[in-house]
Amino acid sequence: MSNGFYPIPKIENEPVLSYSPGSKEKIELKKALAHFKNQVKEIPMVIGGKAHTSNEKIEIRPPHEHHHVLGYYYKGNSTHIELAIEAALQAKSQWEKISWEQRAAIFLKAADLIAGPYRALINAATMLGQSKNAYQAEIDSACELIDFFRFNVLFMKEIYENQPISSPGTWNRMEYRPLEGFVLAITPFNFTAIAGNLPASAALMGNVVVWKPSDKQAYSAGIIMEVLEKAGLPKGVINMIFCDPVLTTDMIFKHPEFSGIHFTGSTSVFKSIWKTIGNNIDLYKNYPRIVGETGGKDFILVHSSADIDIAVAALLRGAFEYQGQKCSAASRAYISSSLWPKMQEKLINGVNSMKTGSVEDFGNFINAVIDENSFEKIKSYIDRALRSSEVKILAGGIYDKSQGYFIYPTLILTDNPNYETMTEELFGPVLTIYLYEDQDWIKTLKLMDESTQYALTGAIIASDRDIISEAENLLKNAAGNFYINDKCTGAVVGQQPFGGARSSGTNDKAGSYLNLLRWVSSRSIKENLLPPTRYEYPFLNEN
């Protein structure tokens, strides 16, 4: 029981370490990489606080070194799904009774564990398991996950403090209850922070969770679960399973206690999930919460008033960091034809200067795409571009999977704004450029808005303030996160709440209080301090 109103520690964004030569963090990270490379680690499922294995072990191989076995995860079956649901529901009554500051303490401790003793470990696991270079791992698996855990506590406190007014003789209160039943979290391979946040944000608000990470993120998912357990998360609050996604959703979406899904993944899968939940709506006690962040076909618009160096840096970082495997990555660019001759060489030279290879060589900017399926998909787009008369490959167009799934950064120029790489999500290191005539500025803005089904991120590079204002207004529905004179990636928790609309998701803004509101069901409580003792009102008297 709480006997005080407890202020939380000051919440600030976690500083990003530099990993400069000879730095303490770089030495520790290299030790962690060597530690993981010299062992074969097994990742069990965690259900009800207990490790669960199965008869099916699946190899985990680094995407950049697919001949090496890094470890194994255990693939579950229908029994494990049932056990996870049962464990969650069994933990529910006790977990939702725990006071908010006790829940907060668990996730604040988890953040401090990642910031301290687990920092090198979770970064190394992300680097090896998901082929993410040291800096990209640092901003993701360390800093962003730390920020999610800490800022979510702040957002929770702000939600609980949001209370109604009370008139004389009454006391009105708003209670933010966890949802009835359990929540399903389905998380992607590309961000360790997202994988940790989706189950954790729901759990922080008093919910219990069945968590199905991506198989391609199993290695770092095991570290997240270890951290949460060490931070004191009670058994059964978050249950991690590695089961077939179709089997998982089929079973869970038929359960009457299913209360919501927190999802990041493909648009097609999310639409299928929504349809299934709709078809099963009569099975549930409540209308399930459906929260999803899906695909993107993100843009950078370069106006003739843009600073060339700013534009080139935004394009190179926005398109090619983490091999373009960010849902926010720039994959289409609209560049002023009058500015293009001045920036073309710088952009091409920048792409050609990027080194590609293993994450263990810290000089490599580009690493491998996540798996062979991704490699073959991106390769097919490049092969068609090489044969097409509508496009010209300015740089890259090279791929090699002999040692790892390497797609070299590729720059495509097209005169067809509806060419497939301008409209379809590739999820790889491919940037397609369309040059627009300066007098077609308004026409180009409309083209950008209507070219794809997505509306996740976008950016404008310009110096003219009127132009910036015009683009911001006409593209207001084209991107849930809009950047001015910056790349279209790199949203920071607490600074740029993240999410898009249209086919990019429900725009529930991870990294803000808006997301946490989806995981509570509010109850208004009115207490009458001076209740009436008669039914009659004064107006009934004649005199």
Secondary structure, DSSP 8 states (H G I E B T S, - for coil): ---S----------------TT-HHHHHHHHHHHHHHTS-EEE-EEETTEEE--S-EEEE--TT-TTS--EEEE---HHHHHHHHHHHHHHHHHHHHS-HHHHHHHHHHHHHHHHTTTHHHHHHHHHHHHT--HHHHIIIIIIIHHHHHHHHHHHHHHHHH------TTEEEEEEEEE-SSEEEEE--SS-HHHHHHHHHHHHHTT--EEEE--GGGHHHHHHHHHHHHHTT--TTSEEE----HHHHHHHHTT-TTEEEEEEES-HHHHHHHHHHHHHTGGG-SS--EEEEE----EEEEE-TTS-HHHHHHHHHHHHHGGGG-STT-EEEEEEETTTHHHHHHHHHHHHHT--BS-TTSTT-SB---SSHHHHHHHHHHHHHHHH-SSEEEEE---EE-SSS-EE--EEEEES-TTSHHHHS---SSEEEEEEE-GGGHHHHHHHHHHS-SEESEEEEE-S-HHHHHHHHHHTTTT-SEEEESS-S----TTTS-B--EETTB----BTSHHHHHTTEEEEEEEEESS--S-S--GGG---
